[in-house]
Amino acid sequence: MKETEVIFVVEESNEGGYEARALNHSIFTEADDPDMLKANIIDAVKCHFDEANIPSVIRLHFVREELIAV
């Protein structure tokens, strides 16, 4: 059965740049900037799924941690 979308959690890397991991799939990638990350995610999804089963939507959920000093 073809999935309609795949969801990635995107976080800033401790070493700089960004890391992305798919929920419910073993797909991981990273990049220095958001535009390169999007390109890497598309490549990773195309490698993970065969052509007939590539989801039509890739959803990115950016998680950003902030610390507020009081």
C-alpha angles and dihedrals in degrees: 000000000000117000116223096211144011121210125215128195109216122198135171111258121237088230092051130271125053139298125204130192128181121234113237093006135077095242120132132165142155141199143174096246138021095253093053089044091056091051091048091049092052090050091048093050091049090052094047099049128048114243095261093053104043108132114244093223131048111194120199119204108194113206116196124183118208129184120209115199115211 
